[in-house]
Amino acid sequence: MSTHFYGEGNIGSAPEYREFANGNDQPNRLLRLNVYFDNPIPKRDGSYEDRGGFWAPVEIWHRDAEQWAGLYQKGMRVLIEGRAVRDEWEDADENERVTFKIEARRVGILPFRLASVTLSEKPASGEQAPAPV
């Protein structure tokens, strides 16, 4: 089961990058983000109350996932577009578990809590991008 998902939230931990062998082809690359999708409700005093927020793993499958692993950071505000997927699995005690994850098509960085942004030119084919300073 899956359904379209569109949500805004904060990355709760450092991104997790993995590669999976794919025969003789390029490996499949996965970047996993743990995101808290909040639901801020305005209060009369001008502040906000979070009602009904939830944590969800966000998976980004893409050839550039390794480079993006250094881009996304804990606490960063992101906008996720993708699909919610029901994930069934068994725990160590062989109990059946059901969770939901988000398979992202797009992940946008929202400009909240950012100190600065540095843009660099795209490296020519075969060159390494310069390390951030």
N, C-alpha and C positions, 0 to 999 in steps of 0.2 A: 504494500500500500504506500502511495506517496501523494503529496499534494503540494501545490505552489506555496512558497514561503517568502515573506518579505519582512525583515525585522531589523531593528537598530539596538545595539548593545555594546557592552564593554568586554574586551578580552581579559580573562581572569587569570591566566597563567602564561608562561613562556610558550611560544609555538613549538609544536613537535613535528619534525620533518622525518620522513622515511622514504626509502626506495625499495621497490620490489622487482625482482628479476622478471624479465619478459622475453625469455628465449634469447635469440640473437639480436632482437630489437633493443631500442633504448629502454631503460627500466621505467616502470610506472612510478611516478613521484606523487607523494601525498604530503600535504601540509594540514595538520589538525590544529584547530583553535578551540579553546574552551571559552564560550561566550555566555555572559549573563544578559538576557533580553529583559529589560525592565519595562514597567508600565507606570510611568509617573503621572499621578493625578494631582492637579493643582488644588491647594488648600486656600481657605479664605485669607490667611495671613501672607499669601504670596509665595510660600514655600511649596514643596512637592512631597507627596507620599507615594511610595512604591507599592502598588497593589497587583499581585498576580504575576510577578516576574518569575523567570525560570532560567536554569542553566541548560545549555545544549552543546554537544560537540559539533563543530563545523568542520567538514572535510572539503579540501580544495585539491582536486586531482588535476595537475597541469605540469607541463614540461618545465615551467619556470618556478615551480614550488620551492626549489632549493634557494633561489635568489630571494623570493618573497619571505622566507623564514627569517631573514635578517631585517626585513622591513616592518613586520607586525610586531608589536610589543605589548607586554602586560599593561593593562589600564587604558589602552587605546580604544577610542570610540569608533565603531565600524557599522556599516550598513550592509546587510547580507541579503542577496537575492538568490534563490535556489529552490530546492524542494525538500520537504520534510519526509523522512523515510523511517518506517517502522523497522526496528532491528531486533530480531529474536535470537537469544543465545542461552547457553547453560553456564551457571557459575561453577565454582570448584566443587560444590556439594551436589552437583547435578540437578539443581533447581532451575526450572525454566524462567527466564527473565525477558522482559520486553522493555526496550528503551526507544527513544526517537533521536535521530541525528539529522543534521542539515547537510545536504550535499550542495555546496555553493556553486553557482554559475558566475557570480560577480561578488567581490568584496570591495567596498569603497571605504576609504579612510575619511572620517569626519574630523573637522578641524577643532575639536575640543581637547583641551589639555596638551596641546603640542607647543613646545618651546620654539622650534624652528623646523623648516623644511629645506633640504638641500637637493637641488636638481643637478644632474650631470648628463653629459651627452651619452647616447647609446654607443657602446664600444663596437668597433668594426668586427666583422665576422672572424672568429677565432681568437680575439683578444679578450683578456679578462677585464671586468669592470674595476675601477679603482676602489680601494677599500674606503669606507666612510671614516672621516676624521673626527 
